[in-house]
Amino acid sequence: MQKYDVAIVGGGIIGLAHAYAAAKRGLKVIVLEQNSRALGASVRNFGLLLPLAQLPGKNYNLAVQSAAIWKEVLREFSIWSKPNGLLVLALNELETTVMQEFEGIATGLGYEGIQYVDKKGLGRYSPRALNLDNLHGALYSNAETTINPPETVAKIAVGLQEKYKVDIRYNCIVKGVNGSVIETNTGTIHAERVVFCTGANWEQFYPELYSGIELKKCKLQMMRLQVPDSNWQLNEAVASGISMLHYSSFQSAPSIGKLKEYYNQNFPELEQYGIHILAVENNKNEILLGDSHEYSNHDFDPGNSAAINHIILNWAEKYLNLSEVKIKETWDGVYVKNMGGEIYSRLKPTDNSRIVNAVGGQGMTISFGLAEETFDNW
Ligand SMILES: Cc1cc2nc3c(=O)[nH]c(=O)nc-3n(C[C@H](O)[C@H](O)[C@H](O)COP(=O)(O)OP(=O)(O)OC[C@H]3O[C@@H](n4cnc5c(N)ncnc54)[C@H](O)[C@@H]3O)c2cc1C
């Protein structure tokens, strides 16, 4: 029987971040992933490391701590990233009001690098990509970084194997764990400690521990667009004014209630499908565009709704010049969210095991910070 200090169940970003934190502590680590590579939410997202989405205090601090480790990991494993920040784009005066209110309180709340940009100032950002005629202003945050998720996750896995001698076993389904004995479809593994990072498949292990936590699965629709030529550049990640209704950080802006009312009354389809706009350009001249949010306790219909993709594209065109841009592919992703307000769940089934999941829409952002906490507090 092979012996390890730590076994990680799941090779998504939460599993890999835990493998990194454990390996940095000099522990012998194995990652067990049921597929031939990571195929879950960790390779289906925007790749936006987004501290601005977090409530001030412990959540924002966790995202900032995580961003610092991300920076180190990206450098250590020579992974492409674009630390160009985020522009939240306003389509009307009410949105610019919320943005200016937020700019006024941001520093006091603990956010760094937030600046309101008026319509004239927008010209210095991605002039060809932004639909400048339609935009009223923006909020710029310099804390955000864009990565390319599939490439990044694959390179982290290789870096862990090569530099830290982490064993990563793909096509290895963990069927059960008893103390330090892990039963898989390809044999038994022994590890002193086990961390379950199984993403949306949370029901598999110790479901009874979740009895006091309301979890929901969320399906998001996404698309990949090919930019027309090298002069069409989206230098910063962009979010829509509507996105301010989705990120709890903006709840302290006095006019946020009015903005919610405005969208609910005039564009109920956005609320119905949980649509807001995020777009990032990666290192392959592609725009990742989304998204929608549909919730369920268990599972979802297999198809992606053409109507939802149509609404996403329609709204994206209000912010971006997309007339020459072609759709390359569409897909969906599922994550699990803790509906109780916490941005993750960390459970302790036994003294030698932890479950870390329910990271919702912030899993990429907080992954490395979460993993540090798990091992610091073990
Ligand atoms: C469309 C979309 C956009 C998003 N955008 C962002 C963003 O821009 N920024 C951000 O911070 N977050 C974003 N998120 C959220 C983020 O992607 C997730 O929170 C994060 O990827 C979750 O990581 P994970 O490792 O928990 O899950 P996963 O990536 O799903 O990994 C879990 C892994 O566990 C494996 N597994 C499960 N059971 C077993 C078993 N029994 N044995 C072996 N292996 C097992 C699975 O195969 C899977 O690979 C987005 C999510 C989606 C879906």
The ligand as an ORCA input file, in Angstrom:
! r2SCAN-3c Opt
* xyz 0 1
  C     -19.198     29.616    -15.620
  C     -18.442     29.891    -14.361
  C     -17.747     31.092    -14.229
  C     -17.003     31.338    -13.066
  N     -16.196     32.439    -13.016
  C     -15.365     32.590    -11.967
  C     -14.405     33.636    -11.964
  O     -14.227     34.366    -12.940
  N     -13.672     33.821    -10.828
  C     -13.782     32.997     -9.748
  O     -13.123     33.241     -8.744
  N     -14.620     31.936     -9.770
  C     -15.390     31.713    -10.851
  N     -16.247     30.656    -10.881
  C     -16.277     29.739     -9.749
  C     -15.129     28.747     -9.798
  O     -14.932     28.262    -11.106
  C     -15.427     27.575     -8.848
  O     -15.774     28.095     -7.585
  C     -14.208     26.691     -8.684
  O     -13.681     26.328     -9.917
  C     -14.569     25.449     -7.870
  O     -13.408     24.655     -7.795
  P     -13.469     23.195     -7.219
  O     -12.090     22.658     -7.257
  O     -14.200     23.215     -5.918
  O     -14.453     22.419     -8.215
  P     -14.173     21.646     -9.584
  O     -13.366     22.421    -10.519
  O     -15.487     21.156    -10.051
  O     -13.293     20.413     -9.137
  C     -13.776     19.328     -8.382
  C     -13.071     18.093     -8.898
  O     -13.352     16.986     -8.048
  C     -13.388     15.835     -8.866
  N     -14.085     14.781     -8.124
  C     -15.350     14.812     -7.624
  N     -15.633     13.656     -6.988
  C     -14.536     12.870     -7.088
  C     -14.223     11.553     -6.626
  N     -15.091     10.825     -5.933
  N     -12.997     11.049     -6.904
  C     -12.096     11.778     -7.614
  N     -12.338     13.033     -8.070
  C     -13.540     13.585     -7.794
  C     -14.139     16.313    -10.101
  O     -13.909     15.472    -11.206
  C     -13.557     17.708    -10.293
  O     -12.456     17.729    -11.180
  C     -17.009     30.402    -12.011
  C     -17.719     29.205    -12.147
  C     -18.415     28.940    -13.314
  C     -19.146     27.632    -13.457
*
